[in-house]
Amino acid sequence: MSENVQTAMFEILKKIQGDVAAFRGAADKRFEQVDSRLERVETLVRKQRRDGAAMLVMMRSAAGDFESGLQP
């Protein structure tokens, strides 16, 4: 009887180990997807910052042209 219990316990532990390994694999895949999306968002934010800075430079330049044109 004790041999059957040990065999059953060994099988249960193997199944638990397999389930944990499968969960880790799924979690790793999900984290890779999240990291990929965050990288894309960070790239987009950097691009928007550069575009915003360029827009400010162009606006200041245009305002400077108008100010210099108004003075005699």
DRENFILO-959802 format. One record per residue (C-alpha): x, y, z; residue in one letter; residue number from 0. Coordinates in steps of 0.1 Angstrom, whole numbers, plus 5000, padded with zeros to 4 digits. Layout:
(pt (X Y Z) 'a' NUM);
...
% end
This chain:
(pt (5000 5000 5000) 'm' 0);
(pt (5028 5025 5009) 's' 1);
(pt (5044 5018 4975) 'e' 2);
(pt (5012 5028 4957) 'n' 3);
(pt (5010 5060 4978) 'v' 4);
(pt (5046 5069 4970) 'q' 5);
(pt (5040 5063 4933) 't' 6);
(pt (5008 5083 4933) 'a' 7);
(pt (5025 5111 4952) 'm' 8);
(pt (5054 5111 4927) 'f' 9);
(pt (5029 5113 4898) 'e' 10);
(pt (5011 5142 4915) 'i' 11);
(pt (5044 5161 4920) 'l' 12);
(pt (5054 5155 4884) 'k' 13);
(pt (5021 5170 4873) 'k' 14);
(pt (5025 5200 4895) 'i' 15);
(pt (5060 5205 4882) 'q' 16);
(pt (5047 5204 4846) 'g' 17);
(pt (5019 5228 4854) 'd' 18);
(pt (5044 5253 4870) 'v' 19);
(pt (5067 5250 4840) 'a' 20);
(pt (5038 5256 4816) 'a' 21);
(pt (5027 5287 4836) 'f' 22);
(pt (5062 5301 4836) 'r' 23);
(pt (5064 5297 4798) 'g' 24);
(pt (5031 5314 4794) 'a' 25);
(pt (5041 5342 4818) 'a' 26);
(pt (5074 5347 4800) 'd' 27);
(pt (5057 5350 4766) 'k' 28);
(pt (5032 5375 4780) 'r' 29);
(pt (5060 5396 4796) 'f' 30);
(pt (5078 5396 4762) 'e' 31);
(pt (5046 5409 4746) 'q' 32);
(pt (5042 5436 4772) 'v' 33);
(pt (5079 5446 4769) 'd' 34);
(pt (5075 5448 4731) 's' 35);
(pt (5044 5471 4734) 'r' 36);
(pt (5062 5493 4760) 'l' 37);
(pt (5092 5497 4736) 'e' 38);
(pt (5068 5508 4708) 'r' 39);
(pt (5051 5533 4731) 'v' 40);
(pt (5084 5547 4743) 'e' 41);
(pt (5096 5551 4707) 't' 42);
(pt (5064 5569 4699) 'l' 43);
(pt (5067 5592 4729) 'v' 44);
(pt (5103 5601 4720) 'r' 45);
(pt (5091 5609 4684) 'k' 46);
(pt (5063 5631 4697) 'q' 47);
(pt (5088 5650 4720) 'r' 48);
(pt (5111 5656 4691) 'r' 49);
(pt (5082 5668 4669) 'd' 50);
(pt (5069 5691 4696) 'g' 51);
(pt (5104 5706 4701) 'a' 52);
(pt (5107 5711 4664) 'a' 53);
(pt (5073 5728 4663) 'm' 54);
(pt (5083 5752 4691) 'l' 55);
(pt (5115 5761 4672) 'v' 56);
(pt (5095 5768 4641) 'm' 57);
(pt (5070 5788 4660) 'm' 58);
(pt (5097 5809 4676) 'r' 59);
(pt (5113 5815 4643) 's' 60);
(pt (5081 5826 4627) 'a' 61);
(pt (5073 5849 4656) 'a' 62);
(pt (5108 5863 4653) 'g' 63);
(pt (5103 5870 4616) 'd' 64);
(pt (5070 5889 4623) 'f' 65);
(pt (5085 5909 4652) 'e' 66);
(pt (5115 5919 4631) 's' 67);
(pt (5092 5929 4602) 'g' 68);
(pt (5072 5953 4624) 'l' 69);
(pt (5101 5974 4637) 'q' 70);
(pt (5113 6003 4615) 'p' 71);
% end
